[in-house]
């Protein structure tokens, strides 16, 4: 997704100033989405492990 957005802004967009800002912004959004997904995954795994220890 990030690479496609970068390609679109750099090679398809008509505005010469928009590509750098738009691509950079989309990369930041992509990294934020990745970080949120990673933290959510860690939280779910920790909760499952704690629940498993309580059952034993």
C-alpha positions in Angstrom: 0.0 0.0 0.0 2.8 2.4 0.9 4.7 1.7 -2.3 1.6 2.1 -4.4 0.8 5.4 -2.8 4.4 6.6 -3.3 4.2 5.5 -7.0 0.9 7.3 -7.5 2.0 10.6 -6.0 5.4 10.6 -7.7 4.4 9.4 -11.2 0.7 9.9 -11.7 -0.1 13.1 -9.7 -0.2 16.3 -11.8 1.0 18.7 -9.1 4.8 18.8 -8.9 4.7 19.9 -5.2 2.2 17.3 -4.0 4.3 14.1 -4.6 6.9 14.6 -1.9 4.4 15.8 0.8 1.7 13.3 -0.2 3.9 10.3 -0.3 5.6 11.2 2.9 2.3 11.7 4.6 1.0 8.3 3.4 4.2 6.6 4.6 3.7 8.1 8.1 0.1 6.9 8.1 1.3 3.4 7.0 3.9 3.3 9.8 1.3 4.4 12.4 -1.2 1.7 11.2 1.6 -0.9 11.4 2.5 0.2 15.0 -1.1 0.1 16.1 -1.6 -3.3 14.7 1.7 -4.5 16.3 0.7 -3.1 19.7 -2.7 -4.6 19.5 -1.3 -8.0 18.6 1.1 -7.9 21.6 -1.8 -6.9 24.0 -4.0 -9.8 22.8 -1.1 -12.3 23.1 -0.3 -11.1 26.6 -4.0 -11.3 27.7 -4.3 -14.8 26.3 -1.1 -16.0 28.1 -2.3 -14.4 31.4 -5.7 -16.1 31.1 -4.0 -19.4 30.4 -1.9 -19.2 33.5 -4.9 -18.4 35.6 -6.6 -21.6 34.4 -3.7 -23.8 35.5 
